[in-house]
Amino acid sequence: MATTVHEPPQIDPRRLPRQRQSGNGDWGNLRPSDGNVRVALEYSPPPSSTAIWVVLFAVTMMFAAFSSALIVRKGSSLDWQGFALPSILYFNTLVLIVSSLTLEVARRRVTTFMGGGIQVENPTRWLYVTLFLGLLFVAGQYVAWSQLRAEGLYLATNPSSSFFYLLTVTHALHVLGGLGGLLYVIRKLNRSALRRNQLVATARYWHFMGLLWVYLLLLLWMKL
């Protein structure tokens, strides 16, 4: 009786998954069939976009705790002594609002500049204007603290002055962090290594600092 032997199916070696000798097991096979890793990575959010929301959430919770403590402390305190806010705070508020506008102009110009579709001038100067306004805001806050010290109001003078220094100094430190972010963006832009998500994250942080300051000013104006 004759025995029929079937030949095994032919396998096209071009359709086999590519193996990577990197010690990562089968992770080397998790890539597009055309080998375009960049396209696959675009489906995941950039790390800076995720991190900025985490930072903003943490800052929000911290100042919410400070605000609650101020309200509770004033409501249960018999030694609370109100005082007039330094008038320069309103000028500082205007400076910070204008800085958000200049940063938005810078962001739009940088996007156009990086796109390369239209010939535009280097938008770095708008970032420098924003940086200068941010430094002017911090300097204005220092003037406000100096005016209070000249009136004999220090950190430990009264619960009201303690909360004023706590809120304004903490906010100023976060503004300095935003200035560091602006310097980072300027350096990356000058080196032609800036990514769009880095600029967007910095702009979100800076705009948030502006909104936060408006809230703090209203809170201090109503409660102090």
Residue frames as qw, qx, qy, qz and C-alpha x, y, z in Angstrom:
[[0.000, 0.889, 0.459, 0.000, 0.00, 0.00, 0.00],
 [0.439, 0.446, -0.014, 0.780, 1.49, 3.33, -1.08],
 [0.354, -0.676, -0.399, 0.509, 2.03, 6.04, 1.47],
 [0.272, 0.797, 0.212, 0.495, 1.44, 9.67, 0.52],
 [0.509, -0.376, -0.244, 0.735, 3.81, 12.21, 2.04],
 [0.120, 0.932, 0.296, 0.171, 2.58, 15.83, 2.16],
 [0.510, 0.273, -0.169, 0.798, 5.19, 18.55, 1.93],
 [0.245, -0.607, -0.454, 0.604, 5.08, 21.17, 4.70],
 [0.254, 0.918, 0.296, 0.077, 3.67, 24.56, 3.68],
 [0.559, 0.324, -0.042, 0.762, 6.19, 27.06, 2.42],
 [0.327, -0.815, -0.309, 0.366, 6.84, 29.92, 4.85],
 [0.387, 0.783, 0.031, 0.486, 7.73, 33.34, 3.53],
 [0.611, -0.222, -0.360, 0.669, 10.66, 34.53, 5.67],
 [0.089, 0.328, 0.041, 0.940, 9.65, 38.16, 5.04],
 [0.533, -0.549, -0.299, -0.570, 6.43, 37.61, 7.04],
 [0.703, -0.288, -0.547, 0.351, 8.20, 36.28, 10.11],
 [0.312, -0.945, -0.071, -0.068, 8.29, 38.62, 13.13],
 [0.462, 0.626, -0.419, 0.468, 11.62, 40.26, 13.66],
 [0.779, -0.501, -0.302, 0.228, 13.45, 39.19, 16.79],
 [0.079, 0.868, -0.282, 0.400, 15.52, 41.59, 18.85],
 [0.784, -0.083, -0.471, 0.395, 18.47, 40.30, 20.82],
 [0.006, -0.630, 0.233, -0.741, 18.13, 42.77, 23.69],
 [0.226, -0.031, -0.833, 0.504, 17.15, 40.55, 26.58],
 [0.373, 0.018, 0.236, -0.897, 13.60, 41.93, 26.65],
 [0.484, 0.233, 0.815, -0.216, 11.84, 38.68, 25.81],
 [0.359, 0.497, 0.707, 0.353, 9.13, 39.15, 23.18],
 [0.021, 0.806, 0.230, -0.545, 8.89, 42.96, 23.56],
 [0.168, -0.370, 0.517, 0.753, 10.84, 43.34, 20.32],
 [0.140, 0.328, 0.841, 0.408, 7.83, 42.01, 18.38],
 [0.026, 0.784, 0.543, -0.300, 5.53, 44.79, 19.65],
 [0.101, -0.463, 0.254, 0.843, 6.14, 47.14, 16.75],
 [0.636, 0.557, 0.074, -0.528, 4.28, 48.06, 13.57],
 [0.882, 0.211, 0.390, 0.162, 4.61, 45.72, 10.61],
 [0.557, 0.769, 0.000, 0.314, 6.33, 48.45, 8.62],
 [0.705, -0.083, -0.260, 0.654, 8.82, 49.10, 11.43],
 [0.055, 0.607, 0.023, 0.793, 7.69, 52.73, 11.90],
 [0.428, -0.359, -0.665, 0.495, 8.03, 53.10, 15.67],
 [0.031, -0.028, -0.123, 0.992, 7.39, 56.87, 15.57],
 [0.455, -0.269, -0.442, -0.725, 3.81, 56.36, 14.37],
 [0.629, -0.373, -0.681, 0.041, 3.12, 53.94, 17.22],
 [0.383, -0.212, -0.463, 0.771, 4.52, 56.31, 19.81],
 [0.125, -0.202, -0.123, -0.964, 2.21, 59.13, 18.70],
 [0.552, -0.454, -0.588, -0.378, -0.74, 57.22, 20.15],
 [0.600, -0.480, -0.493, 0.408, 0.58, 57.68, 23.71],
 [0.082, -0.985, -0.098, -0.114, 0.50, 61.10, 25.43],
 [0.474, 0.572, -0.402, 0.535, 3.86, 62.88, 25.77],
 [0.582, -0.303, -0.582, 0.481, 5.38, 62.62, 29.28],
 [0.133, 0.012, -0.192, 0.972, 5.42, 66.42, 29.69],
 [0.425, -0.324, -0.348, -0.770, 1.67, 66.66, 28.95],
 [0.712, -0.412, -0.567, -0.051, 0.88, 64.10, 31.63],
 [0.539, -0.162, -0.449, 0.694, 3.32, 65.52, 34.17],
 [0.006, -0.234, 0.038, -0.971, 1.99, 69.08, 33.93],
 [0.589, -0.454, -0.359, -0.563, -1.52, 67.99, 34.90],
 [0.744, -0.330, -0.508, 0.282, -0.12, 66.12, 37.89],
 [0.371, 0.013, -0.262, 0.891, 1.81, 69.23, 38.93],
 [0.240, -0.338, -0.144, -0.898, -1.20, 71.51, 38.53],
 [0.698, -0.455, -0.485, -0.265, -3.38, 69.15, 40.53],
 [0.665, -0.256, -0.456, 0.533, -0.83, 69.03, 43.37],
 [0.168, 0.120, -0.122, 0.971, -0.51, 72.84, 43.41],
 [0.441, -0.428, -0.333, -0.715, -4.30, 73.21, 43.44],
 [0.738, -0.442, -0.510, 0.015, -4.67, 70.88, 46.39],
 [0.535, -0.115, -0.366, 0.753, -1.93, 72.69, 48.32],
 [0.028, -0.165, 0.028, -0.986, -3.44, 76.14, 47.90],
 [0.577, -0.444, -0.464, -0.505, -6.92, 74.77, 48.58],
 [0.690, -0.376, -0.524, 0.329, -5.59, 73.51, 51.93],
 [0.310, -0.021, -0.211, 0.927, -4.01, 76.92, 52.64],
 [0.269, -0.337, -0.254, -0.866, -7.29, 78.66, 51.78],
 [0.674, -0.471, -0.530, -0.208, -9.32, 76.39, 54.04],
 [0.607, -0.268, -0.447, 0.600, -6.87, 76.93, 56.88],
 [0.105, 0.143, -0.047, 0.983, -7.11, 80.71, 56.46],
 [0.459, -0.419, -0.358, -0.697, -10.91, 80.70, 56.53],
 [0.735, -0.437, -0.517, 0.044, -11.10, 78.39, 59.55],
 [0.532, -0.120, -0.355, 0.760, -8.38, 80.29, 61.43],
 [0.056, -0.240, -0.013, -0.969, -10.06, 83.64, 60.94],
 [0.576, -0.439, -0.428, -0.541, -13.47, 82.28, 61.91],
 [0.790, -0.462, -0.390, 0.103, -12.18, 80.83, 65.20],
 [0.561, 0.060, -0.256, 0.785, -9.66, 83.54, 66.10],
 [0.230, -0.899, -0.347, 0.137, -10.08, 86.41, 68.52],
 [0.414, -0.653, 0.199, 0.603, -6.69, 87.97, 67.75],
 [0.565, 0.411, 0.503, 0.509, -7.17, 88.39, 64.02],
 [0.063, -0.744, -0.039, 0.664, -6.08, 91.86, 62.90],
 [0.642, 0.621, 0.387, 0.227, -6.87, 92.91, 59.36],
 [0.270, -0.592, 0.217, 0.728, -4.68, 95.28, 57.35],
 [0.547, 0.746, -0.004, -0.379, -4.79, 97.02, 54.00],
 [0.865, 0.158, 0.321, 0.352, -3.15, 95.21, 51.14],
 [0.290, -0.481, 0.305, 0.769, -0.20, 97.03, 49.53],
 [0.534, 0.687, 0.105, -0.482, -1.43, 98.86, 46.44],
 [0.124, 0.579, -0.701, -0.398, 1.43, 97.48, 44.34],
 [0.450, 0.050, 0.890, -0.047, -0.27, 94.08, 44.37],
 [0.578, 0.656, 0.382, -0.298, -2.80, 95.38, 41.84],
 [0.296, 0.790, -0.436, -0.314, -0.01, 96.52, 39.55],
 [0.222, -0.356, 0.903, 0.090, 1.63, 93.11, 39.94],
 [0.597, 0.338, 0.696, -0.212, -1.65, 91.48, 38.94],
 [0.531, 0.786, 0.000, -0.318, -1.75, 93.52, 35.74],
 [0.060, 0.678, -0.699, -0.218, 1.85, 92.57, 34.96],
 [0.393, -0.110, 0.913, -0.015, 1.11, 88.86, 35.36],
 [0.621, 0.556, 0.482, -0.269, -1.99, 89.09, 33.15],
 [0.405, 0.820, -0.274, -0.298, -0.02, 90.86, 30.42],
 [0.152, -0.510, 0.835, 0.139, 2.69, 88.20, 30.68],
 [0.587, 0.207, 0.776, -0.103, 0.10, 85.52, 29.91],
 [0.568, 0.763, 0.159, -0.263, -0.91, 87.47, 26.80],
 [0.188, 0.784, -0.548, -0.221, 2.68, 87.81, 25.60],
 [0.368, -0.263, 0.891, 0.036, 3.30, 84.11, 26.22],
 [0.656, 0.450, 0.579, -0.177, 0.24, 83.24, 24.16],
 [0.456, 0.838, -0.176, -0.244, 1.55, 85.41, 21.32],
 [0.079, -0.624, 0.769, 0.117, 4.90, 83.65, 21.67],
 [0.578, 0.012, 0.811, -0.088, 3.29, 80.22, 21.61],
 [0.671, 0.642, 0.320, -0.188, 1.42, 80.95, 18.39],
 [0.321, 0.854, -0.375, -0.165, 4.47, 82.44, 16.73],
 [0.294, -0.472, 0.829, 0.049, 6.66, 79.54, 17.81],
 [0.693, 0.251, 0.666, -0.117, 4.15, 77.08, 16.35],
 [0.596, 0.789, 0.062, -0.136, 4.21, 78.95, 13.05],
 [0.040, 0.816, -0.568, -0.099, 7.99, 79.28, 13.17],
 [0.450, -0.289, 0.845, 0.007, 8.48, 75.55, 13.78],
 [0.742, 0.440, 0.465, -0.198, 5.97, 74.63, 11.09],
 [0.395, -0.280, 0.557, 0.675, 8.14, 76.20, 8.42],
 [0.398, 0.603, 0.656, 0.216, 5.19, 76.89, 6.16],
 [0.128, 0.953, 0.156, 0.227, 5.45, 80.67, 6.48],
 [0.572, 0.247, -0.274, 0.732, 8.59, 82.69, 6.83],
 [0.389, -0.883, -0.167, -0.202, 8.36, 84.49, 10.19],
 [0.146, 0.710, -0.509, 0.464, 10.92, 86.12, 12.40],
 [0.476, -0.002, -0.799, 0.367, 12.38, 84.28, 15.36],
 [0.472, -0.693, -0.314, -0.446, 9.72, 84.48, 18.12],
 [0.636, -0.147, -0.538, 0.532, 12.27, 84.27, 20.94],
 [0.079, 0.270, -0.193, 0.940, 11.84, 87.94, 21.80],
 [0.593, -0.446, -0.221, -0.633, 8.24, 87.35, 22.90],
 [0.828, -0.295, -0.448, 0.162, 9.48, 84.68, 25.28],
 [0.461, 0.071, -0.332, 0.820, 12.04, 87.15, 26.63],
 [0.257, -0.419, -0.038, -0.870, 9.27, 89.73, 27.13],
 [0.782, -0.429, -0.344, -0.295, 7.30, 87.16, 29.12],
 [0.751, -0.113, -0.424, 0.494, 10.39, 86.31, 31.12],
 [0.191, 0.263, -0.207, 0.923, 10.98, 89.99, 31.92],
 [0.498, -0.457, -0.143, -0.723, 7.36, 90.49, 33.02],
 [0.839, -0.335, -0.428, 0.004, 7.59, 87.44, 35.26],
 [0.576, -0.011, -0.372, 0.728, 10.72, 88.82, 36.91],
 [0.094, -0.369, 0.032, -0.924, 8.96, 92.19, 37.28],
 [0.692, -0.478, -0.335, -0.425, 6.08, 90.45, 39.05],
 [0.795, -0.271, -0.416, 0.348, 8.40, 88.76, 41.54],
 [0.346, 0.156, -0.221, 0.898, 10.21, 92.06, 42.13],
 [0.344, -0.465, -0.141, -0.804, 6.86, 93.74, 42.74],
 [0.789, -0.447, -0.408, -0.106, 5.95, 91.08, 45.29],
 [0.650, -0.094, -0.365, 0.660, 9.23, 91.78, 47.09],
 [0.014, 0.335, -0.056, 0.940, 8.33, 95.47, 47.20],
 [0.619, -0.503, -0.296, -0.526, 4.97, 94.55, 48.78],
 [0.809, -0.332, -0.412, 0.256, 6.72, 92.48, 51.45],
 [0.438, 0.105, -0.242, 0.860, 9.11, 95.37, 52.13],
 [0.250, -0.469, -0.104, -0.841, 6.19, 97.76, 52.58],
 [0.762, -0.499, -0.339, -0.234, 4.57, 95.45, 55.11],
 [0.737, -0.167, -0.359, 0.547, 7.83, 95.08, 57.02],
 [0.183, 0.303, -0.106, 0.929, 8.11, 98.88, 57.10],
 [0.510, -0.493, -0.148, -0.689, 4.67, 98.94, 58.76],
 [0.298, -0.398, 0.732, -0.467, 5.80, 96.43, 61.38],
 [0.899, 0.086, 0.157, -0.399, 3.97, 93.46, 59.86],
 [0.056, 0.502, -0.856, -0.116, 6.14, 90.35, 59.80],
 [0.517, -0.006, -0.816, -0.259, 5.50, 86.64, 59.44],
 [0.414, -0.296, -0.801, 0.314, 4.84, 86.13, 63.16],
 [0.086, -0.140, 0.196, -0.967, 3.18, 89.47, 63.90],
 [0.599, 0.136, 0.351, -0.707, -0.39, 88.27, 63.50],
 [0.604, 0.182, 0.774, 0.050, -2.24, 85.30, 61.95],
 [0.530, 0.796, 0.223, -0.190, -3.40, 87.57, 59.13],
 [0.157, 0.842, -0.475, -0.203, 0.14, 88.63, 58.19],
 [0.468, -0.308, 0.823, 0.091, 1.32, 85.03, 58.54],
 [0.655, 0.426, 0.624, -0.003, -1.18, 83.83, 55.95],
 [0.390, 0.893, -0.059, -0.217, -0.35, 86.75, 53.68],
 [0.057, -0.708, 0.678, 0.191, 3.33, 85.85, 53.62],
 [0.569, -0.063, 0.820, 0.012, 2.59, 82.14, 53.33],
 [0.647, 0.588, 0.478, -0.083, 0.34, 82.50, 50.31],
 [0.363, 0.910, -0.133, -0.149, 2.26, 85.18, 48.43],
 [0.185, -0.669, 0.703, 0.157, 5.74, 83.72, 49.02],
 [0.619, 0.033, 0.783, 0.045, 4.64, 80.21, 48.06],
 [0.613, 0.718, 0.320, -0.081, 3.02, 81.54, 44.90],
 [0.161, 0.902, -0.358, -0.177, 6.14, 83.58, 44.05],
 [0.414, -0.427, 0.789, 0.152, 8.29, 80.45, 44.37],
 [0.653, 0.352, 0.669, 0.048, 6.03, 78.65, 41.91],
 [0.425, 0.893, 0.030, -0.146, 6.30, 81.63, 39.54],
 [0.133, -0.742, 0.623, 0.208, 10.09, 81.28, 39.74],
 [0.588, -0.021, 0.801, 0.113, 9.62, 77.66, 38.71],
 [0.588, 0.702, 0.398, -0.050, 7.66, 78.89, 35.69],
 [0.149, 0.917, -0.309, -0.204, 10.48, 81.28, 34.84],
 [0.400, -0.427, 0.786, 0.200, 12.84, 78.31, 34.86],
 [0.636, 0.368, 0.677, 0.043, 10.51, 76.59, 32.41],
 [0.412, 0.896, 0.073, -0.150, 10.59, 79.63, 30.14],
 [0.106, -0.771, 0.585, 0.230, 14.39, 79.63, 30.16],
 [0.559, -0.084, 0.814, 0.137, 14.34, 75.94, 29.24],
 [0.597, 0.648, 0.471, -0.034, 11.98, 76.63, 26.32],
 [0.215, 0.934, -0.201, -0.202, 14.15, 79.52, 25.09],
 [0.299, -0.568, 0.733, 0.224, 17.27, 77.38, 25.20],
 [0.598, 0.181, 0.775, 0.099, 15.58, 74.52, 23.34],
 [0.502, 0.809, 0.280, -0.121, 14.20, 76.91, 20.74],
 [0.061, 0.876, -0.410, -0.247, 17.61, 78.48, 20.11],
 [0.308, -0.376, 0.853, 0.192, 19.03, 74.98, 19.59],
 [0.592, 0.193, -0.469, -0.626, 16.15, 74.01, 17.28],
 [0.284, 0.020, -0.952, 0.116, 15.35, 71.14, 19.66],
 [0.365, 0.027, 0.454, -0.812, 12.06, 72.38, 21.09],
 [0.063, -0.289, -0.931, -0.215, 9.06, 70.07, 21.02],
 [0.295, -0.461, -0.314, -0.776, 5.55, 71.42, 20.78],
 [0.671, -0.539, -0.503, -0.083, 4.33, 69.60, 23.91],
 [0.554, -0.206, -0.349, 0.727, 7.12, 71.21, 25.97],
 [0.013, 0.183, 0.058, 0.981, 5.96, 74.69, 24.99],
 [0.517, -0.463, -0.463, -0.552, 2.31, 73.80, 25.61],
 [0.683, -0.425, -0.533, 0.263, 3.09, 72.41, 29.08],
 [0.374, -0.105, -0.232, 0.892, 5.04, 75.56, 30.01],
 [0.187, -0.293, -0.237, -0.907, 2.23, 77.80, 28.76],
 [0.609, -0.500, -0.552, -0.274, -0.40, 75.87, 30.73],
 [0.607, -0.354, -0.459, 0.544, 1.65, 76.18, 33.90],
 [0.212, 0.015, -0.067, 0.975, 2.19, 79.91, 33.40],
 [0.355, -0.392, -0.368, -0.765, -1.47, 80.65, 32.67],
 [0.660, -0.478, -0.579, 0.010, -2.42, 78.63, 35.73],
 [0.472, -0.219, -0.359, 0.775, -0.10, 80.76, 37.88],
 [0.061, -0.196, -0.126, -0.971, -1.88, 83.86, 36.61],
 [0.565, -0.447, -0.477, -0.503, -5.33, 82.49, 37.42],
 [0.669, -0.364, -0.554, 0.335, -4.12, 81.28, 40.80],
 [0.298, -0.046, -0.250, 0.920, -2.80, 84.73, 41.69],
 [0.307, -0.337, -0.254, -0.853, -6.09, 86.41, 40.78],
 [0.694, -0.448, -0.537, -0.170, -7.84, 83.95, 43.10],
 [0.606, -0.257, -0.452, 0.602, -5.35, 84.56, 45.92],
 [0.095, 0.153, -0.058, 0.982, -5.68, 88.33, 45.57],
 [0.502, -0.427, -0.349, -0.666, -9.46, 88.12, 45.84],
 [0.741, -0.382, -0.539, 0.120, -9.15, 85.79, 48.83],
 [0.474, -0.135, -0.341, 0.800, -6.73, 88.11, 50.63],
 [0.090, -0.272, -0.110, -0.952, -8.82, 91.17, 49.81],
 [0.608, -0.453, -0.400, -0.514, -11.98, 89.61, 51.24],
 [0.812, -0.392, -0.415, 0.120, -10.47, 87.86, 54.28],
 [0.563, -0.089, -0.286, 0.770, -7.72, 90.25, 55.41]]
